[in-house]
Amino acid sequence: MRPTDGEGVAYGSIDPAARVRELRDLIRHHDHRYYVLDDPQVSDAQYDALFRELQDIEAAYPELADPTSPTRRVGGAPAEGYVSRPHRQRMYSLDNAMSREEWEAFLERAANALARQGEKLGAAFWVDPKFDGLALEVVYERGLFVSALTRGDGVTGEDVTENLRTVRSVPLTLAPHAAAAGLPTPELLEVRGEVVITRQDFYELNEARRAAGEKVFANPRNAAAGSVRQLDPKITASRPLRFFAYATGESLFPGGAAPWKTHSAMMAALSGYGFSVAREGRVCRAAQVYPFFEELGRKRLDLPFEIDGAVVKCDDLAVQAALGFTDRAPRFAVALKFPAHEAETVLEKIEVQVGRTRVITPVAILAPVSLAGVTVSRATLHNEDEIAAKDLREGDTVVVRRAGDVIPEVVRAVEEKRPPEGRKPFTFPSDCPSCHTPSVRLPGESARKCVNPDCPGVRLRGVIYFVSKAGLDIEGVGGKWIEILVARGLLRTPADLFVLTKEQLLELPRMKEKSATKFITAIARARESASLGKCIAALGIPLVGTRTAKTLAARFTDMDALAGASEEDLTALSDVGPEVARSIREFFAAPEQRELLGRFKAVGLWPVAVSKAPADVAGPLRGKRFLFTGELVGLPRQEAQTMAEAAGGIVISAVSKKLDYLVVGDKPGSKLQKARELGCEVIDKAAFLELVRSGPGRAGMVQGRLLPG
């Protein structure tokens, strides 16, 4: 039987090359109608007939092979692992706005930033849904799909080219769509977007996995991310993935500039090139943005995809360029986030656990409950004071929410559902749950701490932190393996990682030759590539996070130099106050930490500083030291810190005589009283914003807003 064109018409003497071109164009057309426009024109049987015919001809005539052929979407051979590659342009995160006030504060910041440049904020904004999926970048050269990268850390991402080739809403060639839409074919075009799975496809995928006895996915985002990151492209090809474009990265067109000057025109062009774009996206004036966001919130459960808010961007690309970026996010865009999801469930038990900083933390064990598509069964309770303040008791019905749609927290007990006879109040244990040594609670502190220097729980959490993303980020060496290695007596400190042998690993359950080799290779790679800042952060020094670790690495040549630094040396640094300095000194004064440094040196984990801290940024606040306390309504703490630094200021972490300004918001902490005692200048948000705009030279205006003492 001869193949047909899907309509039952046979062919016999047609040129195979011509028929292949015809079939490829037909299939691309029907892929676009089905996967992008959701408007199929042929039945599944007709489409399958076209696809099989193309496969047959390509098999009979190998010389007609083409990497952009629709048949290349079925997936090739499994990959050995992922390779990280840099983005040409960084893929930034977005700052969040959780209220109308924060949205208006974003507008004010953008307008002020442009006013300083003699420019005005445009009236138009592009607003589209914020998909809850996996951010990706797909790259085209001369109109052909050549690569795809996950966002990763924004600077580098994982190469998932062969997997994205299987996603049918990703065009493999732009030329046919460009010709139909009257658009130029780009020499280079990086298209950024989100890979998602529809609610219905997610339900059907999980039903199929459940029927096959496989583990089901917790939510559509996890399903999408897990499907993209499969080592076998055939598995990715079998998953119902969709790619939605929302922006471009670097581009090069015949004649130079891209053929659009606004974000809305860019989105229209991306649609013209054959990409799916959010149908709900639209241009709004400033006054229309928040009402449209609220409208999306009312419709969110009726949309086919999971969304967690809306993304708002200045529509004029020249305005975007003028506003630029902070260290982590664009100044021309913001994510308006929906309020936290809440649900009722049962607080089955309160457990306590000890962490790497010796703090003993209570954890709520909950009857599993779904919040925004995520099953929540645990939530932190912070400390015993919070349990008492909320009067939480085991067995209570409680209200749980995901703050910012991410972090689960117990909001309150539903006291009316507590039985008349009541329940026994929770008594916080006085001993460490790991070593059973009596814990201590120092005056003025809310947390209990384990004081046993050899507590196995503290050691375990310390090693887990050391290999985590916050530490050395050793790929493939996760917490479960660390627990097994500690239980087997093979790991006591992080230094023990670097003397592990493949033979020792092969004795572990479910550890195979290939996995053991990767394990050892990952550890060796971490030892060779670790920076001084990363090593300092990985030590888990209390009060020393990634930012402070970078500051320390810019000042001290190696960890010996840091360990020998005095409190005076440390507090001379921009974001190291007395408490942080004391914590660093106490950490390195402990004999076990000095021993650990010696072992690091012996195993070759000994990076040295490669550069000094950059000179202070020029600006109206150059050299002025700032500290923030309390909630600055409409101005997130991170945004305020970034504004201070962009104006040349220095953000520090504790009150000291070196502090120039304490910026105080609602519900300030103990820093306010200490700053007044030291005679530091105390200002509110309005005065801070005036300083950023005008600098200290206009102190007369600022003084009027000083907080009363």
VENDATA-V411376 format. One record per residue. OMEGA is omega in whole degrees, -180 to 180 (* if undefined). Layout:
OMEGA  OMEGA
//
This chain:
-179  178  -179  -180  179  179  176  -178  -178  174  -179  -173  -180  177  -179  -179  179  180  178  179  -179  -179  180  179  179  -177  176  179  -178  174  -179  179  -174  -170  -179  -176  -177  -178  -177  -180  179  178  177  -179  178  179  -179  179  177  -177  -180  179  178  178  -178  -178  180  177  -179  -178  -177  -179  179  -179  -179  -179  179  180  177  -179  179  -178  -175  177  -180  -178  178  179  177  -177  -176  176  177  178  -179  170  175  175  -177  174  -174  167  178  169  -176  169  -173  -178  176  -180  179  175  180  176  176  179  -179  179  -179  -179  -180  -180  180  -180  179  178  -178  -179  178  177  180  -177  -172  177  173  -178  175  -177  176  -178  176  -178  -180  -179  -177  172  176  -170  179  174  -175  176  -178  176  -178  -178  177  180  168  179  -179  178  -180  179  176  178  179  179  -180  -174  -175  178  -180  176  -178  -178  -167  176  174  179  175  175  -178  -171  -178  179  -180  -179  -179  -177  -179  -179  176  175  -176  170  178  176  174  -177  -179  -177  -174  173  -176  172  -180  178  -177  178  178  179  -178  177  180  178  179  180  179  180  -180  -180  -180  179  -179  178  -178  -178  -177  -180  178  180  -180  -179  179  -180  180  -173  175  176  179  -179  180  177  177  -179  -178  -176  -175  -176  174  177  177  180  176  -180  173  173  180  179  177  -177  173  -177  174  -169  175  -176  177  -180  178  179  180  177  176  -180  177  179  179  175  179  178  174  -180  169  171  -178  -179  -177  -178  -180  174  179  166  -174  -177  -179  -172  -174  174  178  176  179  177  177  179  179  -176  -166  -178  178  179  -179  -177  173  171  179  177  178  176  -179  179  169  -173  -177  -178  176  176  177  -179  -179  -179  175  -170  165  179  -173  -171  174  175  -177  -177  178  176  172  -174  176  176  -179  174  178  176  176  174  -177  174  -173  -176  172  178  175  179  180  -178  -175  180  178  178  179  -172  174  180  178  173  -170  166  -174  -180  -179  175  179  177  179  178  -178  178  179  175  179  176  173  -178  -176  178  180  178  -180  -178  179  -179  -180  -178  179  -177  -180  163  -176  173  -179  176  173  -180  -177  -177  -177  -169  178  176  176  -175  -176  172  176  -170  -180  178  175  -177  -177  -179  177  176  -177  176  -178  176  -178  -179  -178  -179  174  -178  -178  -176  177  172  177  180  179  174  -176  178  179  179  -179  -174  169  -179  172  -178  -180  -178  -179  -178  -178  179  179  180  -180  -178  179  180  178  178  -178  -178  -175  179  178  179  -179  178  -179  -174  176  179  -174  -177  -178  179  179  180  -180  -179  178  -179  179  -180  -179  -179  173  176  178  -179  -179  179  -170  175  176  178  178  -179  178  -179  -178  176  -178  178  177  176  -179  -177  -177  180  180  179  179  -180  -179  -180  -180  179  179  180  179  -180  -176  -172  -175  175  178  179  178  -179  179  178  -177  180  179  178  179  179  179  177  -177  -177  -179  179  178  178  -180  -179  179  -177  -173  -173  178  -176  174  179  178  -178  -179  -178  177  177  178  177  -174  -177  174  -179  -170  -176  176  178  -178  -179  180  180  179  179  179  -179  180  -180  -176  176  -179  -178  -177  178  175  178  -180  178  178  179  176  -179  -177  -178  175  175  -174  179  177  -179  -180  180  176  179  178  178  179  178  176  179  -176  -178  -175  176  -180  -177  -177  172  -177  176  -178  -177  176  -174  179  -179  180  -177  -178  -180  179  179  180  179  180  -178  180  179  177  -180  179  179  180  -170  -178  179  174  180  180  -176  177  -177  167  -180  -170  174  179  177  179  180  -176  -180  -177  -179  -179  180  178  179  -179  179  179  179  -177  -178  178  -176  -177  179  178  -180  177  177  -180  -179  -167  -177  -177  -179  -180  -176  -179  179  -178  -176  -179  -178  176  179  180  179  *
//
